[in-house]
Amino acid sequence: MTETNVSDAEVDRPRVPAPTITKPPRAARRLRRGSPVARWTLRLIAVGYVLGLVALPVGTVVQRTFAGGLHPVLESLQNPDLLAAARLGLIVSVISVLINTVFGVGAAVLLVRYRFPGRGLLNAVIDLPVSISPVVVGIALILVYGENGWFGPTLTKLNIQIIFATPAIVMATVIVALPLVVREVIPVLEEVGTEQDQAAQSLGANAVQRFLRITLPTIKWALAYGVVLSLARSLGEFGAVRVVSGSVPGVSETPTLFVNDNYQQFGPKAEQAAFTMAFALMLISVLFIVVIALLRPKEQNQ
């Protein structure tokens, strides 16, 4: 057996007692948590706020939609103006989302990975639709493409109508939904950095290969989230579209305009049609919320 040599310093070293963890006094814990009355008051205020601004109006729309049963709803769904408005809204929203997706991804890559003169100005212009009223967007389009606007006489000579037609509706919808895809993709690209892209470039990959194999898989969930937000914003746009569309039933009337115009008309059929379209838009919004809730955890894991 071997003997263990212990020095005198180690033997004489005093033992330090283990630190004791003391709990804060009960009064301090109560103060940190707050009083039960304050907690319940805040909860009631929050619940009342949500009920008053969201649940009550939504419940009223549902109640008014099915007040006469299911037959009036099915009859309203056969309204040709309602079908035309739904068709136009779907076409405009799809075109708007496609344009904003292509522009959003391109602008995000440009702003994150490149430095160029006017970069700050471009970054500010992208956020401009959020800070101004959609009605101002519609008026600006009329001043540019209207009959008396900058390009109005030229468009009239070419027999091309922009304002009070589908092109103006698409342009207004694209502008108001412009920042949504960009602002979802930029943070992901900033977090990932450019190391993988530079490594692929050093191995001989061209720009298309780097985008399809590196950039797109990296931003896919953020891109999907931005597309859903853009689609929801496009379907629900009212102010800018109201100014530039003319709101002609069956021609240039979107779903939101259909709800507004029919609700302001007198008669039970028009009112029922307005509530039916409003209920359909609510169902689509709920579907978007579910999709966003499913995409958000995946985006956070990325």
C-alpha positions in Angstrom: 0.0 0.0 0.0 1.1 3.5 -0.7 0.9 6.2 1.8 -0.6 9.6 0.9 1.6 12.6 1.9 -0.4 15.4 3.3 1.3 18.7 4.0 0.9 20.6 7.2 -0.6 23.5 5.3 -3.4 21.3 4.0 -4.0 19.9 7.4 -4.1 23.3 9.1 -6.2 24.9 6.3 -9.5 26.0 7.8 -12.6 24.6 6.2 -14.9 27.2 4.7 -18.5 26.5 5.4 -20.8 26.0 2.4 -22.9 29.1 1.6 -26.4 28.9 2.7 -29.2 30.0 0.5 -31.7 32.1 2.3 -35.2 32.6 0.9 -36.5 36.1 0.8 -39.0 37.0 3.4 -42.6 36.2 2.7 -43.5 39.9 2.5 -40.8 40.5 -0.2 -42.1 37.6 -2.3 -45.7 39.0 -2.1 -44.4 42.4 -3.1 -42.6 40.9 -6.1 -45.6 39.0 -7.2 -48.0 41.9 -6.5 -51.3 41.8 -4.6 -54.0 39.4 -5.7 -56.4 42.4 -6.3 -54.0 44.0 -8.7 -53.4 40.8 -10.6 -57.1 40.1 -11.0 -57.7 43.7 -12.0 -55.1 43.6 -14.7 -56.5 40.2 -15.9 -60.1 41.6 -16.1 -58.9 44.7 -18.0 -57.1 42.6 -20.5 -60.0 40.2 -21.0 -62.5 43.0 -21.3 -60.3 44.8 -23.8 -60.0 41.7 -26.0 -63.7 40.9 -25.7 -64.8 44.5 -26.4 -62.5 45.0 -29.5 -62.3 41.5 -31.0 -64.7 38.9 -29.6 -67.8 41.1 -29.5 -67.6 42.4 -33.0 -66.7 39.0 -34.4 -69.5 37.3 -32.5 -72.0 40.0 -33.8 -71.0 39.4 -37.4 -71.4 35.6 -37.0 -74.8 36.1 -35.3 -76.0 38.5 -38.0 -74.8 36.2 -40.7 -76.8 33.2 -39.5 -79.7 35.1 -37.9 -82.0 33.8 -40.7 -80.5 30.3 -40.8 -78.3 28.7 -43.4 -80.5 29.2 -46.4 -80.0 33.0 -46.8 -76.2 32.4 -46.5 -76.3 29.9 -49.3 -78.5 32.2 -51.4 -76.1 35.1 -50.9 -73.2 32.9 -52.1 -75.0 32.7 -55.5 -75.0 36.5 -55.8 -73.1 37.3 -59.1 -71.6 40.5 -57.7 -70.3 38.6 -54.6 -68.7 35.9 -56.8 -67.2 38.6 -59.0 -65.8 40.5 -56.0 -64.3 37.3 -54.6 -62.8 36.4 -57.9 -61.2 39.8 -58.3 -59.9 39.9 -54.8 -58.3 36.5 -55.3 -56.7 37.5 -58.6 -55.4 40.8 -57.1 -54.1 39.2 -54.0 -52.2 36.4 -55.8 -50.6 38.9 -58.2 -49.7 41.2 -55.4 -48.1 38.4 -53.3 -46.1 37.1 -56.3 -44.7 40.6 -57.0 -44.0 41.3 -53.4 -42.3 37.9 -52.9 -39.9 38.4 -55.8 -39.2 42.0 -54.8 -39.0 41.2 -51.1 -36.4 38.5 -51.4 -34.4 40.5 -53.9 -34.5 43.6 -51.8 -33.6 41.7 -48.6 -30.6 40.1 -50.2 -29.5 43.4 -51.7 -29.8 45.3 -48.4 -28.1 42.7 -46.2 -25.2 41.5 -48.4 -24.3 44.5 -50.4 -23.2 48.1 -49.7 -24.1 50.7 -52.3 -25.0 54.4 -52.6 -28.6 55.0 -51.7 -28.9 51.9 -49.5 -30.3 53.8 -46.6 -32.8 55.6 -48.9 -34.0 52.3 -50.3 -34.4 50.9 -46.7 -36.5 53.9 -45.7 -38.7 53.8 -48.8 -39.6 50.2 -48.2 -41.1 51.2 -44.8 -42.9 54.2 -46.3 -46.3 52.3 -46.9 -46.5 51.6 -43.2 -46.1 55.2 -42.1 -48.6 56.8 -44.6 -52.3 56.3 -45.0 -53.5 53.9 -47.7 -55.8 56.7 -49.0 -52.7 58.8 -49.7 -51.3 55.9 -51.7 -54.5 55.9 -53.8 -54.4 59.6 -54.4 -50.7 59.4 -55.3 -51.5 56.8 -58.0 -54.3 59.0 -59.4 -51.8 61.9 -59.6 -49.4 59.8 -61.5 -51.6 57.5 -63.7 -54.9 59.4 -63.8 -56.3 61.2 -66.8 -54.7 64.5 -65.7 -51.6 62.9 -64.1 -48.0 62.6 -65.3 -48.6 59.6 -67.6 -52.4 60.2 -68.1 -52.3 61.7 -71.6 -49.9 59.1 -72.9 -51.9 56.3 -71.5 -55.1 57.8 -73.0 -53.5 57.9 -76.4 -52.5 54.3 -76.1 -56.0 53.4 -75.0 -54.6 52.0 -71.7 -56.7 52.4 -68.6 -54.9 52.2 -65.2 -57.1 54.1 -62.8 -60.6 52.8 -62.0 -59.5 49.4 -63.4 -57.8 46.2 -62.2 -54.2 47.5 -62.8 -54.7 50.3 -60.3 -56.1 47.9 -57.8 -53.1 45.6 -58.2 -50.7 48.5 -57.9 -52.3 49.9 -54.7 -52.4 46.5 -53.1 -48.7 45.8 -54.0 -47.7 49.2 -52.4 -49.5 48.7 -49.1 -48.2 45.1 -48.7 -44.7 46.0 -49.8 -42.7 45.8 -46.5 -44.1 42.5 -45.2 -41.9 40.0 -47.0 -38.8 42.2 -46.8 -39.0 42.7 -43.1 -39.5 39.0 -42.4 -36.5 37.9 -44.5 -33.9 40.5 -43.5 -33.5 39.4 -39.9 -32.9 35.8 -40.9 -30.2 36.8 -43.5 -28.5 39.1 -41.0 -28.4 36.3 -38.4 -27.0 33.7 -40.8 -24.3 35.9 -42.2 -22.4 35.4 -45.5 -19.9 32.7 -44.6 -21.8 29.9 -46.2 -22.4 31.9 -49.4 -18.7 32.9 -49.6 -17.6 29.3 -49.1 -19.9 28.1 -51.9 -18.6 30.9 -54.1 -15.0 29.9 -53.5 -16.0 26.3 -54.5 -17.3 27.6 -57.9 -21.0 27.9 -57.3 -22.7 30.6 -59.3 -25.3 33.1 -58.0 -28.3 30.9 -59.0 -26.8 27.8 -57.3 -26.0 29.7 -54.1 -29.5 31.1 -53.9 -31.3 27.8 -54.5 -29.1 25.7 -52.3 -28.1 28.1 -49.5 -30.2 31.3 -49.3 -33.6 29.8 -50.1 -33.4 26.9 -47.6 -32.3 29.4 -45.0 -35.1 31.8 -45.4 -37.9 29.4 -46.4 -39.9 29.7 -43.1 -39.5 33.5 -42.8 -40.5 33.7 -46.5 -43.6 31.6 -45.9 -44.5 33.7 -42.9 -44.1 36.9 -44.9 -46.1 35.5 -47.8 -49.0 34.7 -45.5 -48.9 38.2 -44.0 -48.8 39.7 -47.4 -51.7 37.6 -48.6 -53.8 38.6 -45.6 -53.0 42.3 -46.0 -53.8 42.1 -49.7 -57.2 40.6 -49.1 -58.1 43.0 -46.4 -57.0 46.3 -48.1 -59.7 48.9 -48.4 -58.5 52.5 -48.3 -56.2 52.7 -51.3 -58.4 50.3 -53.3 -61.4 52.5 -52.6 -59.8 55.5 -54.1 -58.4 53.9 -57.3 -61.0 51.3 -58.2 -64.2 53.1 -58.8 -66.0 50.3 -56.9 -68.2 49.2 -59.9 -70.2 46.1 -58.9 -69.1 43.1 -60.8 -66.2 45.0 -62.5 -63.8 46.7 -60.0 -65.3 45.8 -56.6 -63.1 43.8 -54.2 -64.4 41.8 -51.3 -63.9 44.6 -48.8 -65.6 47.1 -51.1 -68.5 44.7 -51.6 -69.0 44.5 -47.9 -69.0 48.3 -47.5 -71.2 49.0 -50.5 -73.9 46.4 -49.7 -74.1 47.2 -46.0 -74.8 50.8 -46.9 -77.6 49.8 -49.2 -81.2 49.4 -47.9 -82.7 45.9 -48.1 -82.3 42.6 -46.3 -80.7 40.8 -49.3 -77.9 43.4 -49.6 -77.3 43.3 -45.9 -77.2 39.5 -45.9 -74.8 39.5 -48.8 -72.5 42.0 -46.9 -72.5 39.8 -43.7 -71.9 36.7 -45.8 -68.8 38.2 -47.4 -67.6 39.5 -44.1 -68.0 36.1 -42.5 -66.0 34.5 -45.4 -63.2 37.1 -44.9 -63.2 36.3 -41.2 -62.8 32.5 -41.9 -59.9 33.3 -44.2 -58.3 35.4 -41.5 -58.7 32.6 -39.0 -57.0 30.2 -41.5 -54.1 32.7 -41.8 -53.7 32.8 -38.0 -53.5 29.0 -37.9 -51.0 28.9 -40.7 -48.9 31.6 -39.0 -49.1 29.8 -35.7 -47.8 26.6 -37.4 -45.0 28.5 -39.2 -43.7 30.5 -36.2 -42.2 27.6 -34.2 -40.4 26.3 -37.3 -39.1 29.8 -38.0 -37.8 30.1 -34.4 -36.1 26.7 -34.6 -34.3 27.8 -37.8 
